[in-house]
Amino acid sequence: MLVGREVPNVTLKTRVRDETVDGPNPFRWQDVSTGELFKGKRIVIFGLPGAYTPTCSSKQLPGFEGGYDEMKSLGMDELYCVSVNDAFVMYNWGKAQGLEKVKLLPDGSGDFTRRIGMLINKSHLGFGQRSWRYAAVIDNGKVAAWFEEPGINDDGSDADPYEQSTPENILAWLKANPK
C-alpha cells in the first residue's frame, strides 16, 4: 500500500513558454523535480495510459478539469495529470482538450511512473511502456490517499477499467479529509 509513503523524487523534462525564444515555438526545456512540486502542498495527481487515447480524452482528463474548482475549494493546491508521453505530445494534447486548469506532467521516460509502481507494458496495443490508471492525494510529498484501478497487468487482460481513479472518488476523499 502506498499510503504514507514518500512520492518518488524524479526529474521530468518539461517545456515552458519563454518570450525570449524567437520563432513559432517560444518554449525552452526545463527540468522539474517532483519532490519540489509536491513539497509543502496538497496535490492531486492522476496517471493514465496516454494522451489522445479514448477514455483518457473523453472521460478522465475532462472529468478532472471539470472537478478542479471544487477540489481547489476543498484545500487542494494543484492538480497534475501524469502520463508516459513526451512534453510535445502532452502540450498539444492539452491544447486539443482546451485545458485551462489541470497541469500536464510529461513522464516521457516513465521514471516517475515506474518508481510509483504503475508502469505497465501495453505492447499488445503498440504503446510500449505506459501508466496504469490511478489517482492520488499527496500531502507534503507523502501519499495521503491512493485510488488504483483493479487488475494491473502487462498483457491486456482487462477492459481498461475506470472506476476507482475518478474525480468523484477524489472529491469524496477530500470532503471527508479536510486540509
N, C-alpha and C positions, 0 to 999 in steps of 0.2 A: 504494500500500500504506500502510496506516495505522500499522503497527508502527513505534514510535519517535517518533510524533508526539504532541504535546500534545493532551489531551482538550479539547474546546470548553468554555469557561467561560461558562455562561449561568445566568440566574436562573429557577428553577422556582417556580411558585406552588403551595404546598402548604397543607394544613390539618393542624394539630396539636391534640391534646387539651389543653384548658386548663380546669381545675376552677373557675377564677374566672368562667367564662362560664356564665350561667344558662340553663335550658331543656333541651329534649331533644337539642340539638345542641351539646354543650360543646366546640366547636372554634373556633380562630381562624386567620386567614391568617398564613402565614409564608413569606417568600422564602428559598429555599435556593439557594446558589451551588454549581454542580457543581465549580468549582475548589476550593472549601473541602471538599466531600465527599470528593474524591479525593486531596487533599494529604497526603503522608506516609503513605499507606496502600496496601495491595494490595487492590484492589476487583475483584470480578467484576460485570459488568453484562450484561444481555441485553435486546434490544429485540424487540418483537413487534407484530403488526398491531393488536391491540385486545383490551381487556377483554371477557370473556364470549364471545369467538369460539371455535369448536370446538377447533382444535389448541392454541391458547394456553391454554385452560382445561382440556383433558383430558390434554395431554402436557407442554408446555413449562413452564408455571408449577409444576405438581405435581412435575415431574422435578427442577427446581432446588430446590424446597422439600425434597424427599427427599434431595438431594445436599449440602445446606447443611453438615451437621456434618462430613462428610468433607472438603469444601473448606476449612472452618474449620481442621481438623486439619492441613491442608497449607499453612497460612500465609495464608489469605485473611482479611482483616479484616472485610469486609462484602460482601453480595450484594444488588444492586439490579436490579429489573425496570423498564425504561423503556418507556412507551407513550404515543402521541399520544392521550391521553384526559385529561379534567379530573380534579381532585382528588376530587370527589364520586364519580365513576364508579370511580376506582381504589380508593378506600376501601371502597366497597360490594362491589366485585369481590373484594378481599382478604378481607372478612368472609364472602362466599359461598363462597370457596375454603378457608376455615379456615386462612389463613396465620398462621404463628407466627414464621417466621424471615426469609423474603425480605422486603425492604423495597420498596414500590412507589413509583416516582417518576413523578408526572404531568407529562407534557410537553404540556400542553393546546394550546399554540400551535405545537408542533412545532419550536421553536427549536433545542433540543439535537439532535434527530433530523436536522434539516436541516444543521446545522453539522458533524455527524459523517458526512454523506453518505448517510444511509439513508432520507430522506424520499421517499416514492413516492405516486403518485396511485392510489387504489383506488376512483375514482368509478364504475367499471364494476360495483361491488358496493354503491354508495350510501354508501361510507365516507368519501369525500373524501381528504384528505391523511393518510397513515398511515406507520408504520415498516415497512421491510423487516426480515425476521427476521435477527438477528445476535447474537453474544455476544463478549465481550472480557475480557481481564485487563488491569487498569490498575495500574501501579506508580508511585506518587507522581505522579499526574497525566499519565503517558505510557502510550500503548498498548504493552503488552508482548506480547500475543497477540491475534489477530483471527480470528474464525470467522464467515463470511458465507455465507448460502445462495446457491447459484448462480442466475443468470438474472434479476437485479434488473431490473424493468420497471415501466412505468406503465399497461400495457394489459391485465393479467390473463393474459398468455400464459405462465402457469406453473401448476403443480399445488400451489401453496403448499408448497414444499419445506421439510422439517425434518430435515436430516441432519448439517449442519455445526455448527450453533449449539446443540448438545445439552449437557446437563450432563456426559455421559460424555466428550465431547471436551475440555471444560474440565478435568475431573478428570485426564485423561491428561496434559494440558499441565502442570498444577500438580505432578503426580508427577514429571515429567521436568525441571521447573524449580523446585526448592525455593527458598523465600524465604531 
